[in-house]
Amino acid sequence: MANGVGSATCLALHGELDFATSADLDHELERLDSHGLISNQNPNLVLDMTGLAFCDSAGLAVLIAAYQRLARLGGTVTLRGMRGPLRRVVSIAGLDSLFRIDPAEG
């Protein structure tokens, strides 16, 4: 579910972000883009990962693509509420230097 919060669009992720589901997130990001929720006027995205239990390399690839899309617009991607193992995967992959990390939940 996506909504505009302040100067950012917030998208809550649930379940698993893996090979089987990563295309769904990519399509949702395309939909947000086509509806103007990701644009030069609103280039910031918050991905609420509180409900995300697992993420594999396909999921990381979609997160990187989101970062690249928003960076072209001069914006940022914030990963909010990552829990232990997921936070560790992002850190080991060196992706915590690309994203803003917000430890808050929800």
PERAQUI-V345053 format. One record per backbone hydrogen bond with DSSP energy under -0.5 kcal/mol. CO is the residue of the C=O (numbers start at 0). NH is the residue of the N-H. E is the energy in kcal/mol with one decimal. If there is no record, write none. Layout:
BEGIN
CO:NH:E
CO:NH:E
END
This chain:
BEGIN
0:11:-1.9
2:4:-0.5
2:9:-3.8
3:5:-0.5
4:7:-2.1
6:43:-0.6
7:4:-4.0
8:45:-3.1
9:2:-2.1
10:47:-2.2
12:50:-0.7
14:52:-3.6
14:53:-1.1
15:17:-0.7
16:55:-1.9
17:20:-0.9
17:21:-3.0
20:23:-1.0
20:24:-1.2
21:25:-2.2
22:26:-2.6
23:27:-2.2
24:28:-2.5
25:29:-2.0
26:30:-2.4
27:31:-2.5
28:32:-2.2
29:33:-2.7
30:34:-1.7
31:36:-2.3
31:37:-1.0
32:35:-1.5
41:38:-1.3
43:8:-2.6
44:46:-0.5
44:77:-3.0
45:10:-2.9
45:47:-0.8
46:48:-0.9
46:79:-2.7
47:12:-2.9
48:51:-1.7
50:14:-2.1
50:52:-0.6
53:16:-2.9
55:59:-2.4
56:60:-2.1
57:61:-1.5
58:62:-2.0
59:63:-2.5
60:64:-2.3
61:65:-2.2
62:66:-2.3
63:67:-2.6
64:68:-2.4
65:69:-2.5
66:70:-2.8
67:71:-1.8
68:72:-0.6
69:72:-0.6
69:74:-3.2
70:73:-1.5
75:44:-2.6
76:99:-2.4
77:46:-3.3
77:79:-0.7
78:101:-2.7
79:48:-3.4
82:86:-2.9
83:87:-2.4
84:88:-2.2
85:89:-2.3
86:90:-2.1
87:91:-3.1
88:92:-2.2
89:94:-2.2
89:95:-0.7
90:93:-1.4
93:96:-0.8
94:97:-1.5
94:98:-1.8
99:78:-3.1
99:101:-0.6
100:102:-0.5
101:80:-2.7
END
